[in-house]
Amino acid sequence: MGLDPDETQRLTDEGRYRQAVDDGMAEAVALGVSGVPTYILENRYAIVGAQPYEVFRQVLDRLEQERSSG
């Protein structure tokens, strides 16, 4: 990723980004994330884990139907 390993270790040791990580974890828990990867679509649907294309297609189709009827 192009990060300097020594600098990254120093920042981690300092706890520089601890609050940002904690906030991200709290948001994930609030959204019901229970595995990785997790894809959140429209802040309403979650696709957890490695899923086939068809699962994504079904959620996207549902979102499209909701937009058309709403």
C-alpha positions in Angstrom: 0.0 0.0 0.0 3.0 2.3 0.0 3.1 2.9 3.7 6.4 3.2 5.5 6.5 0.3 7.9 8.4 2.1 10.7 6.1 5.1 10.5 3.0 2.9 10.6 4.3 1.1 13.6 5.1 4.3 15.4 1.7 5.7 14.8 0.1 2.5 15.9 2.1 2.4 19.1 1.1 6.0 19.8 -2.6 5.1 19.4 -2.9 8.0 16.8 -5.9 6.4 15.0 -7.4 4.4 17.9 -10.5 6.6 18.0 -11.1 6.3 14.3 -10.8 2.5 14.4 -13.1 2.3 17.5 -15.7 4.5 15.8 -15.5 2.3 12.7 -16.0 -0.8 14.8 -18.9 0.7 16.6 -20.6 1.6 13.3 -20.0 -1.9 11.9 -21.5 -3.5 15.0 -24.5 -1.1 14.9 -25.1 -2.1 11.2 -24.9 -5.8 12.2 -21.6 -6.6 10.5 -20.6 -10.1 11.5 -18.0 -11.0 8.9 -15.7 -9.7 6.3 -16.1 -8.7 3.6 -19.5 -7.0 4.3 -21.1 -4.8 1.7 -23.7 -2.3 2.9 -26.1 -1.2 0.2 -28.2 1.9 0.7 -27.6 1.6 4.4 -30.3 -1.1 4.5 -29.0 -4.3 3.0 -25.9 -6.2 4.0 -24.2 -8.9 2.0 -21.8 -10.7 4.3 -18.9 -12.9 3.2 -17.9 -14.0 -0.3 -21.1 -14.3 -2.3 -21.8 -15.2 -5.9 -22.8 -12.6 -8.4 -26.4 -13.6 -8.2 -26.7 -12.5 -4.6 -25.6 -9.0 -5.5 -27.9 -9.0 -8.5 -30.9 -9.9 -6.3 -30.2 -7.1 -3.8 -29.7 -4.6 -6.6 -32.9 -5.7 -8.3 -34.8 -5.3 -5.0 -33.4 -1.8 -4.6 -34.5 -0.9 -8.2 -38.0 -2.3 -7.5 -38.3 -0.3 -4.3 -37.3 2.9 -6.1 -39.8 2.3 -8.9 -42.7 1.6 -6.5 -41.8 4.4 -4.0 
